[in-house]
Amino acid sequence: MNRYVLDPTGERTLPERAPSPRPAALAGRRVGLLDISKPRGDVFLDRVEERLVADGATVRRYRKPTFSKPAPVDLRHEIATQCDLIIEALAD
């Protein structure tokens, strides 16, 4: 099955990408929640965090300095070394 990931950066051609494998369970996993600093993203992530914790995950929160630029390298490194999974929030 072909799946597409939509890229919000405005690319004209959609690259075909296989989705990342999903874990069988969240219990014991370290899940990072990345707020990209758009209005109300934190509200969405608060609810996601509640659900993840109820499923036994440990949650770490991160925030980009601004939504208009990619996350700084040091922030990406911190997330990559401290988390098993990551969820990014886009909201307005």
N, C-alpha and C positions, 0 to 999 in steps of 0.2 A: 504494500500500500504506500503510495506517495503522500507525503505530508509537507506542508509549507509553513514556514515560520515567517510571519509578517514583520518586517523591519521598519520601525517608525522613522528612519533617517531619510526617507524620500528616494530610495533606490528605485530605478525604473524596471529592473528585472529582478524577479524573485528567485533567490538561490534555493535549490532543493536541498533540504537538510533532514536527516533522520532525527526524530526526537530523542532526547536523552532517556536512558532506561529509568524507569520509576522504581523506587524501593518497594519491597513487599509490605513493609510496615514503617511507621515513623517513630515508634518507641525506641528510645535510646539514641536517636539521631540528633545531630547538632544542625539546626536549621537557621540560616541567616535571613533576616528580612531587611531588604534594602529600600529605603525611602529615597526617591530621587529628588525630593524637595519641591514637589508640586503641591498646591493646596489640597488638603484633605487626604493625601496619601497616608498620613499617619492614622487617620480614622479607619481606613480600610485595613491597614496592617495591625491595628489593635485587635480587630475581630479575627483576623487570620491567626494572630498569636494565641488568642483564646482557644481556638480550635486545635492548633498544633500542640499546645500544652496539655489539653484534654486527651490527646492521642499519645502522650508520653514523650514528646519531643522536648529538647532543650532549645530555647530560642535566644538568639543574639540579634540585637537591632543595630543597624547601620544607617547612615544618612549621607547622601552626596552633598557637597557644598552648594551646588546649583544644578538645576535640571537641564540647563542648556549646554553642558559640557560632559564628556565621559567622566566616569569616576576616576579620581587620581590613582596612580599606580600603587601607592602605599595602601590605599583603602582596598583596592582589588586584591592585593597580596594578603592583607589581613583577613579578608573574607575567605579567600582560597585556603588559607592555612588553619582557620578556626571553624569552618563549617563543612558539613557533609552535603548539604543542599542549600540552595538560595532561591528566594522569591523576591522579585522586584515589583514595587508598586508604582503604577501610573494612575494618577487621578487628577481631577479638577473639580 
